[in-house]
C-alpha cells in the first residue's frame, strides 16, 4: 500500500491571516466629490427652530410630563399604607421602593429562620433531658 504524504502549511507568528486564505482587502473610503455642475450639496440646518418645531416640542414635553404625573399618582395609589412613618420626607424613587420591598422579604425570612432554629435547639435540649432522666446517658 502506498501512503499519501501531505505537507502542511507552516503558520508564521504574528500574522492575522491563516494559510489558504486571502489577506483582508484594503479598501479606501469613497469620498464625495463636489463638482460645480453636479448635484446640490446638502443644505445646512438653521441654528434656530421654527415656530412649528417649537410648538411640537412643547406639545411632546407636556405629554411626557402628564404621563409622569399619572404614573406617579398610580404608584402612590397602589402602594400599601405604611405603619411607620419616615423621619424626614424624602424623594420617592424606584430604587427606594424596591429596597423597601426587599427589606420586607428579608425581615420575614429572618423571622422564619429564627423560629425554625429555635425550635430545633429546643428539640435537642428536650431529647438531651429525656436521655439524661431515663438513664441512657450517664
C-alpha positions as CSV (number, residue, x, y, z in Angstrom):
1,X,0.0,0.0,0.0
2,X,1.3,3.4,-0.9
3,X,1.0,6.1,1.8
4,X,0.0,9.5,0.8
5,X,2.1,12.2,2.4
6,X,0.6,15.7,2.6
7,X,2.7,18.6,3.7
8,X,1.1,21.0,5.9
9,X,1.4,24.7,5.5
10,X,3.5,26.4,8.2
11,X,2.0,29.1,10.2
12,X,4.0,32.2,10.9
13,X,3.7,34.0,14.2
14,X,2.2,37.5,14.3
15,X,0.2,37.2,11.1
16,X,-3.5,37.8,11.1
17,X,-4.3,35.6,8.1
18,X,-4.4,31.9,8.0
19,X,-2.8,29.6,5.4
20,X,-5.0,29.2,2.4
21,X,-6.9,32.4,2.9
22,X,-6.6,35.7,1.2
23,X,-5.4,38.7,3.2
24,X,-8.2,41.2,4.0
25,X,-8.9,43.7,1.3
26,X,-7.6,47.2,1.9
27,X,-10.5,49.4,0.8
28,X,-10.4,53.1,0.8
29,X,-13.5,55.1,1.8
30,X,-15.4,56.6,-1.0
31,X,-15.3,60.4,-0.7
32,X,-18.0,62.5,-2.2
33,X,-16.7,64.9,-4.8
34,X,-18.4,68.3,-5.0
35,X,-18.2,69.5,-8.6
36,X,-19.7,72.8,-9.7
37,X,-22.1,71.1,-12.2
38,X,-23.1,68.1,-10.0
39,X,-26.0,67.6,-7.6
40,X,-26.6,70.2,-4.9
41,X,-24.6,69.9,-1.7
42,X,-26.7,69.2,1.5
43,X,-28.2,72.4,2.9
44,X,-27.0,73.1,6.5
45,X,-29.8,73.2,9.1
46,X,-30.5,76.6,10.6
47,X,-29.5,77.2,14.2
48,X,-32.9,78.3,15.4
49,X,-36.1,76.3,15.5
50,X,-39.2,77.2,13.5
51,X,-42.4,78.1,15.3
52,X,-43.9,74.7,14.2
53,X,-41.0,72.8,15.6
54,X,-41.1,74.7,18.9
55,X,-44.9,74.1,19.2
56,X,-44.3,70.3,18.5
57,X,-41.5,70.2,21.2
58,X,-43.8,71.9,23.7
59,X,-46.6,69.5,23.0
60,X,-44.3,66.5,23.4
61,X,-42.9,67.8,26.6
62,X,-46.4,68.4,28.0
63,X,-47.4,64.9,27.1
64,X,-44.3,63.4,28.8
65,X,-44.9,65.4,32.0
66,X,-48.6,64.4,32.1
67,X,-47.6,60.7,31.7
68,X,-45.0,61.0,34.5
69,X,-47.6,62.6,36.8
70,X,-50.1,59.9,36.0
71,X,-47.6,57.2,36.7
72,X,-46.6,58.8,40.0
73,X,-50.3,59.0,41.1
74,X,-50.8,55.4,40.1
75,X,-47.8,54.3,42.1
76,X,-49.0,56.2,45.2
77,X,-52.4,54.6,45.0
78,X,-51.1,51.1,44.5
79,X,-48.7,51.1,47.4
80,X,-49.8,49.6,50.7
81,X,-50.0,52.1,53.6
82,X,-47.0,52.0,55.9
83,X,-47.4,51.6,59.7
84,X,-44.2,53.5,60.4
85,X,-43.9,57.0,59.0
86,X,-40.5,58.1,57.7
87,X,-38.5,60.5,59.9
88,X,-37.9,63.1,57.2
89,X,-39.7,63.4,53.9
90,X,-37.6,62.0,51.1
91,X,-38.0,61.9,47.3
92,X,-39.5,58.7,46.1
93,X,-37.5,56.8,43.6
94,X,-38.0,53.3,42.1
95,X,-34.8,52.2,43.9
96,X,-36.1,53.1,47.3
97,X,-39.4,51.4,46.6
98,X,-37.7,48.2,45.5
99,X,-35.4,48.4,48.6
100,X,-38.3,48.7,51.0
101,X,-40.0,45.6,49.4
102,X,-36.7,43.7,49.6
103,X,-36.3,44.6,53.3
104,X,-39.8,43.2,54.0
105,X,-38.8,39.9,52.4
106,X,-35.6,39.8,54.3
107,X,-37.3,40.5,57.7
108,X,-39.8,37.8,57.1
109,X,-37.1,35.3,56.1
110,X,-35.0,36.1,59.1
111,X,-38.1,35.6,61.4
112,X,-38.7,32.2,59.8
113,X,-35.1,31.2,60.2
114,X,-35.2,32.2,63.9
115,X,-38.3,30.2,64.5
116,X,-37.0,27.1,62.8
117,X,-33.6,27.4,64.5
118,X,-35.1,28.0,67.9
119,X,-37.5,25.0,67.6
120,X,-34.6,22.7,66.6
121,X,-32.5,23.9,69.5
122,X,-35.4,23.3,71.9
123,X,-36.0,19.9,70.4
124,X,-32.3,18.9,71.0
125,X,-32.5,20.2,74.6
126,X,-35.7,18.1,75.2
127,X,-34.1,15.0,73.8
128,X,-31.0,15.5,75.9
129,X,-33.1,15.9,79.1
130,X,-35.2,12.8,78.3
131,X,-32.0,10.8,77.7
132,X,-30.4,12.1,80.9
133,X,-33.5,11.4,83.0
134,X,-34.1,7.9,81.6
135,X,-30.5,7.0,82.2
136,X,-29.5,6.4,78.6
137,X,-26.6,8.9,79.0
138,X,-24.6,8.7,82.2
